[in-house]
Amino acid sequence: MMVKMRRRFDGNALLYYLLMVLILCSYTIPVYMGITLLIPVTSNVTTWILNILAVLVLVATLKPVWNWAQPRVHHLVYALDDPQLEIIGQMSDSLASTSPEESMLSTIAETIARTVKLPYVQLETADGTTATYGTLRNGSDLTHIEITYREEVVGWLDATSRLPKVPLSSSEYALLNSLARQVGITLHAAQMSEALQASREQLVTTREEERRRIRRDLHDGLGPTLASLRMQLGALRRIVRDDPAAAEQLIDELRHDVSAATADIRRLVYELRPPMLDDLGLIAAIKNFKLADAPLQLDVIAPEPMPRLPAAVEVAVYRIAGEAIHNVVKHAQATTCVVEIQVETGQLTLSVTDDGHFLPDGHTAGVGLHSMYERAAELGGTFSIQPATAGGTHIVVHLPLES
């Protein structure tokens, strides 16, 4: 019956005050009647004194009775039948039609405030985005709860109780903590969705920039070279009989221009995909890195046979390993460098370790380190650099593999 009554009143305020009045009446009437009936009345003066005594007793005890009854009635009226299930269901329905993060936060804040019946709820994400619902009254104490996802703080939930001097009950606090965990999952999913969208946009931008660069190289490099070759061939045809010496000189120029065009084509092909990966394979291509005159022993440890890798992962491993070896030769003053590749279910691990010098304190990461980090990140992997156990540098790269 009480559940039906609670649902009949929207704000529950009327029910709350009716119950309080009922409790106070149930207390004051018996107390007053008891005082007046237990003490015998002998005159009008005695009746008057008894009335004053009854009022004084009621005044003295009414406040403690109010303090005792208020939180119990408050909990009885505002308690939820199945709070977590109800709120999560309403939150899911509301979020189904919401996409921007700020709107999503507002929807969550409103849903929590309405279903838990709190006057004020504020949500704040780790990047500073906030959303509030309700009014923060003067003198209200904020309950502050961290919103976490896998032990990482992704936001905060602040809420006030319905009455300024009545704190949230233990069950309400536990409910908000449980909801904060659900909100953490939602916020993390939203962040991942935004990161995925940003990654897609970056991928499209990078692809178009690469196409523009290749077009420019073809237009400004190979285009004029081929046009010049065509003109020189026409001139050669005219002078080959009349001036053999000039024809021979022109042939030498043609050979030089053809060599330059071939070099341009090879450069473009190498930038698209290193040819050695197809000619030699990944492991042999890494072993084939030119080390100039550096007295460096290069050891490559890899599975035998090497499993077939996605093209993007193969290129990333080759270029990261090449950049790391280049840094060892140029900066580390090492005598030995070990490149190790491990392929496990769903992941490839590349490590490059040398016995030279680690980066000095205050060293600013150069283009090479940034390049290695970006190549790993664009495939959803990780890059780390730290001192090796026996001195030198230890680089570890984890790259995800398709199942």
Summary of the structure (lengths in Angstrom):
residues: 403
radius of gyration: 39.4
end to end distance: 56.3
largest distance: 156.1
contacts: 1101
relative contact order: 0.05
helix: 60%
strand: 16%
